Amino acid sequence: MRVSALRFAAAGAALAATLGVFSTPAFAQSAPPAGPAVTVAKPVVREVQETLIYTGRFDATQSVTIKSRVPGYLQSVTFKDGAFVKKGELLFTIDPRPYQAAVDQAKAAVTVSETTLQFTTSDLERAQQLQKTGNITDQLYDQRRQAFLQAQARAIGDKAALAAATLNLEFTEVRAPFDGRMSRTLVSEGTLVGAADTALSSIVAADPIDFYFELDEATFLGLERALGSAGAKGTIVGTPVEIGTSDEPEPKRKATIDFVDNRVDQASGTVRLRAKVANADLFLTPGLFGRIRVPFGGPKQGILVPDDAIASDQTRRIVYAVGEDGAVTPKPVVLGPKIDGYRLIRSGLAGTETIAINGLVRIRPGVKVTPQVATLPPVAAPAK
């Protein structure tokens, strides 16, 4: 009996020990596990100026193909290819000798016609005096008057011929029509060039320079309405903008929109606009691509969030709002342009929410998260 009791006691102790081993982990598993760590912050709420950025192309305000107005042999080229020239600067010289001879001939003809005119004028005056006394016939008087009128007409014609010859002589010197940059010389010295049919070179104006870009119809109408609400009388012309080259991170050159086309292109559904920008450093070249930033309305209070805080839910863009208990609520939002490194939220947020800004891949429906609070600076740090 004593041995049986001892065996029963040992078996009970072993069973109690076994139950104790399994009861402790079971109790530990009853505690809820911690949710995934997610960085959260308040959106940046401050005054912003909404802008639109479009790509366009620089073009010269003036562009001329240089041609000779008179035919002749090209005597000299007085500029270097690609040089900047001033208005009136000599570019090409056509052999002036034939035209100088024409001027001299015209001057001689003018001298003859003026002498003849002086003689016929005196002859007519004498005839007028004789007519008063009746000592000249009417036929002779008419003949002298006719000779005077012919001499007068011939003098006018010869002076016009002299003016034309002088003008042609001036045209043998081809000068720059405006300040600008020359292209290369297309003909060599000694070439026989025609009048207005042989291109000698070309010149483009350098400062200021135009920038052409296009807006789609919806944006164009929205921009006009936005400018109207901002007190700009609903017109885009005169709007200050900023322009930069394609390799510049931000457009910074000040410019002004000075032209809006008078119709929408039916093929593309766009409207062409032009801005004029100063180019005193002559850095901008016609034909370059660039970007323009156009203000959309006036300054307003905006809600800004990082792009990392925005997720996609099928066709919607959403932002996750995180409660104090770690519960996550998706908020559908309408996005605007980027401003100072952040994305503008047009609608969907009030600006007082706490949103997830990092670790969105760890967020699952119905799963609470462990928020790690951060603070967003007013302007996002540039991407490295």
C-alpha positions in Angstrom: 0.0 0.0 0.0 2.8 2.4 0.9 4.5 1.8 -2.5 1.3 2.4 -4.4 0.7 5.7 -2.6 4.1 6.9 -3.4 3.7 6.0 -7.1 0.4 7.8 -7.2 1.9 10.9 -5.6 4.8 10.9 -8.1 2.4 10.6 -11.0 0.3 13.5 -9.7 3.4 15.7 -9.3 4.5 14.9 -12.8 1.0 15.7 -14.2 1.0 19.0 -12.3 4.4 19.9 -13.6 3.3 19.1 -17.1 0.1 21.2 -16.8 2.2 24.1 -15.4 4.6 24.0 -18.4 1.8 24.3 -20.9 -0.3 26.8 -19.0 2.3 29.7 -19.0 2.7 30.0 -22.8 -1.1 29.8 -23.3 -1.5 32.8 -21.0 1.2 34.7 -22.7 -0.5 34.2 -26.2 -3.7 35.8 -24.9 -2.1 39.3 -25.0 -2.7 41.1 -28.3 0.5 41.5 -30.4 1.8 45.0 -31.3 0.9 46.4 -34.7 3.4 47.3 -37.4 5.4 50.5 -36.9 4.3 53.3 -39.2 5.6 56.9 -39.3 2.8 59.5 -38.9 2.6 63.3 -39.1 0.3 66.2 -39.5 0.0 67.6 -43.0 1.7 70.9 -43.7 -1.0 73.6 -43.9 0.2 77.0 -45.1 -0.4 79.7 -47.8 0.6 78.4 -51.2 0.5 79.6 -54.8 -0.7 76.9 -57.1 1.1 76.7 -60.4 1.1 74.8 -63.6 4.3 73.7 -65.4 4.4 73.1 -69.1 7.0 72.3 -71.7 7.6 74.6 -74.6 10.3 75.8 -77.0 12.3 79.0 -77.2 12.1 81.0 -80.4 13.6 84.3 -81.7 11.5 87.4 -81.5 12.8 88.3 -85.0 14.4 86.0 -87.6 15.6 87.1 -91.1 17.2 85.3 -94.0 19.9 87.7 -95.3 19.7 88.3 -99.1 21.1 90.8 -101.4 18.7 93.4 -102.9 20.9 93.8 -106.0 22.8 91.3 -108.2 26.5 91.2 -108.4 29.7 89.6 -107.3 30.1 89.1 -103.5 33.2 91.2 -102.8 33.7 90.7 -99.1 32.2 89.1 -95.9 32.8 91.3 -92.8 31.6 89.1 -89.9 32.6 85.9 -88.3 30.2 82.9 -88.4 28.0 82.9 -85.3 29.0 86.4 -84.2 26.7 88.8 -82.4 26.2 91.9 -84.4 24.6 95.3 -83.9 21.9 96.9 -86.0 23.4 98.6 -89.1 26.7 96.7 -88.9 28.2 95.8 -92.3 27.8 92.1 -93.1 28.4 91.7 -96.9 29.6 93.9 -99.7 28.5 93.4 -103.3 30.9 94.8 -106.0 29.8 98.5 -106.0 31.6 99.6 -109.2 28.8 99.0 -111.7 26.4 100.8 -109.4 28.8 103.7 -108.8 28.9 104.1 -112.6 25.2 104.1 -112.8 25.1 106.8 -110.1 27.6 109.0 -112.0 25.6 108.5 -115.2 22.4 109.5 -113.5 24.1 112.6 -112.0 25.2 113.7 -115.5 21.6 113.2 -116.8 20.3 115.3 -113.9 22.8 118.1 -114.8 21.7 118.1 -118.4 18.0 118.1 -117.6 18.4 120.9 -115.0 20.3 123.0 -117.6 17.6 122.4 -120.1 15.0 123.3 -117.6 16.6 126.5 -116.7 16.8 127.5 -120.4 13.2 126.6 -121.1 12.1 128.4 -118.0 13.8 131.6 -119.2 12.4 131.1 -122.7 8.9 130.7 -121.4 9.2 133.9 -119.2 10.2 135.9 -122.3 7.3 134.5 -124.2 4.9 135.5 -121.5 6.2 139.1 -121.6 5.9 139.2 -125.4 2.4 137.8 -125.2 1.3 140.8 -123.2 2.3 143.2 -126.0 1.1 140.9 -128.7 4.6 140.5 -130.3 4.4 136.7 -130.3 2.0 134.3 -131.8 0.0 132.0 -129.7 1.5 129.0 -131.5 5.0 130.0 -130.7 4.0 130.7 -127.1 2.5 127.2 -126.8 5.6 125.7 -128.2 7.8 127.3 -125.6 5.5 126.3 -122.9 5.5 122.7 -124.1 9.3 122.7 -124.2 9.3 124.0 -120.6 6.9 121.3 -119.4 8.9 118.6 -121.1 12.2 119.8 -119.6 10.5 119.9 -116.2 9.3 116.4 -116.5 12.6 115.2 -117.8 14.4 116.8 -114.8 12.0 115.0 -112.4 12.6 111.7 -114.1 16.3 112.1 -114.1 16.3 112.9 -110.4 14.2 109.8 -109.7 16.7 107.8 -111.7 19.5 109.2 -109.7 17.7 108.4 -106.4 17.2 104.8 -107.6 20.8 104.5 -108.7 22.0 105.8 -105.3 19.7 103.4 -103.5 21.1 100.5 -105.5 24.6 101.6 -104.6 23.6 101.6 -100.9 22.2 98.1 -101.4 25.7 96.8 -102.3 26.4 97.1 -98.6 24.3 94.4 -96.8 23.8 95.5 -93.2 22.3 93.9 -90.1 18.6 94.7 -89.8 18.6 94.4 -86.0 20.8 93.4 -83.1 21.2 89.6 -83.1 23.3 86.5 -83.7 24.5 85.5 -87.2 24.5 82.1 -88.6 27.3 80.8 -90.9 28.1 82.3 -94.3 26.3 80.4 -97.0 28.3 81.8 -100.0 31.9 82.5 -100.6 33.6 85.7 -101.7 33.6 86.0 -105.5 30.2 84.3 -105.9 27.7 85.9 -108.3 24.6 86.4 -106.3 21.2 87.3 -107.6 18.7 89.8 -106.3 16.5 88.4 -103.5 17.1 84.8 -104.6 20.4 83.8 -103.0 20.5 83.3 -99.2 23.7 84.8 -97.8 23.2 83.9 -94.2 20.5 84.4 -91.5 20.2 86.4 -88.3 18.1 85.9 -85.2 17.3 88.4 -82.4 18.9 87.4 -79.1 17.5 89.6 -76.4 14.6 89.3 -75.5 13.6 85.9 -76.6 10.1 84.3 -77.0 8.9 81.1 -75.4 6.0 79.2 -77.0 3.9 76.6 -75.2 0.4 75.1 -75.5 -2.5 74.6 -73.1 -5.3 72.1 -73.5 -8.8 73.5 -73.7 -9.8 72.6 -70.2 -6.7 74.0 -68.6 -7.0 77.2 -70.6 -10.6 77.8 -69.5 -9.7 77.0 -65.9 -6.8 79.3 -66.0 -8.9 82.2 -67.4 -11.5 81.7 -64.6 -8.8 81.4 -61.9 -7.2 84.6 -63.1 -10.6 86.3 -63.2 -11.3 85.3 -59.6 -7.8 86.6 -58.6 -8.6 90.0 -60.0 -6.8 89.8 -63.3 -9.9 90.6 -65.4 -10.0 87.1 -66.8 -7.1 87.6 -69.2 -4.0 85.6 -69.5 -2.0 88.3 -71.3 0.2 90.2 -68.9 0.5 87.3 -66.4 3.9 87.0 -64.8 5.5 83.6 -65.2 8.8 81.8 -64.6 10.8 80.0 -67.3 13.8 77.7 -67.2 15.7 75.4 -69.5 15.1 71.7 -69.5 18.2 70.9 -67.4 17.3 73.4 -64.6 15.5 71.9 -61.6 13.3 74.9 -61.2 12.2 77.7 -63.6 13.6 80.9 -62.3 13.8 83.4 -65.2 11.1 86.1 -64.9 8.9 86.5 -68.0 5.4 87.8 -69.0 2.8 86.2 -71.2 2.3 88.6 -74.1 0.3 86.6 -76.6 -2.6 84.1 -76.7 -3.7 82.8 -80.0 -7.1 83.7 -81.3 -8.5 80.2 -81.7 -8.2 76.6 -80.4 -6.4 74.3 -82.8 -9.0 71.8 -83.9 -6.5 69.0 -84.6 -4.8 69.1 -81.1 -7.5 70.9 -79.0 -4.9 73.2 -77.6 -4.3 77.0 -77.5 -0.8 78.4 -78.2 0.6 81.0 -75.9 3.8 83.0 -75.8 5.9 84.5 -73.1 8.7 87.0 -73.5 11.8 86.6 -71.4 14.9 88.7 -71.0 18.1 87.1 -72.3 20.8 89.7 -71.4 23.4 86.9 -70.8 22.6 85.5 -74.3 22.4 82.0 -72.7 19.0 81.1 -74.2 19.1 80.0 -77.9 16.2 79.7 -80.3 15.1 76.1 -80.6 15.9 75.0 -77.1 13.2 73.2 -75.1 12.3 74.7 -71.7 9.7 74.7 -69.0 7.3 77.4 -67.9 5.6 77.8 -64.5 2.2 79.6 -64.7 0.4 80.8 -61.6 -3.1 79.2 -61.2 -5.3 81.7 -59.4 -4.1 83.7 -56.3 -2.5 82.6 -53.0 -4.6 80.4 -50.8 -4.4 78.1 -47.8 -3.2 74.7 -49.0 -2.8 71.2 -47.5 0.5 69.6 -48.4 1.6 66.0 -47.9 4.6 64.0 -49.1 4.2 61.8 -52.2 5.2 58.8 -50.0 2.0 59.3 -48.1 -0.2 58.8 -51.1 -1.4 55.3 -52.1 -3.7 54.0 -54.8 -7.0 52.2 -54.3 -8.0 51.0 -57.8 -9.0 54.2 -59.5 -8.7 56.4 -56.4 -5.8 58.1 -54.7 -6.0 57.7 -50.9 -4.2 58.9 -47.8 -4.3 56.8 -44.5 -5.5 58.7 -41.5 -4.2 57.1 -38.2 -6.2 57.5 -35.0 -4.8 57.6 -31.4 -5.6 53.9 -30.9 -3.7 53.0 -34.1 -6.8 52.5 -36.2 -6.3 53.3 -39.9 -8.9 55.0 -42.0 -8.4 55.5 -45.8 -9.2 59.0 -47.1 -9.9 59.4 -50.8 -8.2 62.6 -52.0 -7.9 64.8 -55.1 -4.3 65.7 -55.9 -2.9 68.9 -57.2 0.6 69.9 -58.4 3.8 69.7 -56.4 4.7 72.7 -54.3 8.0 73.0 -52.5 8.5 69.2 -52.6 5.1 68.3 -51.4 1.9 67.3 -53.1 -1.1 69.7 -52.9 -4.3 68.1 -51.7 -7.3 69.8 -53.5 -9.9 67.9 -51.5 -10.3 65.0 -49.1 -8.4 66.3 -46.1 -9.2 69.0 -43.5 -5.5 69.4 -42.5 -6.0 68.4 -38.9 -5.7 64.6 -39.5 -2.7 62.6 -38.5 -1.6 60.6 -41.6 0.8 57.8 -42.4 3.8 59.2 -44.2 6.0 56.1 -44.3 5.6 52.4 -44.0 2.4 52.3 -46.1 3.2 48.8 -47.4 2.7 47.4 -43.8 -0.8 48.8 -43.5 -3.6 46.2 -44.0 -7.4 46.6 -43.7 -8.6 46.1 -40.1 -5.0 46.0 -38.7 -4.0 48.6 -36.2 -0.5 50.1 -36.4 2.0 51.5 -34.0 2.3 55.2 -34.8 5.7 56.8 -34.6 5.1 60.6 -34.6 7.2 62.9 -36.8 7.0 66.5 -37.9 7.0 67.7 -41.5 9.1 70.8 -42.3 7.3 73.7 -44.1 9.4 72.9 -47.2 10.5 69.4 -48.1 14.2 68.7 -48.3 15.4 68.2 -51.9 15.7 64.6 -53.1 19.3 63.3 -53.0 
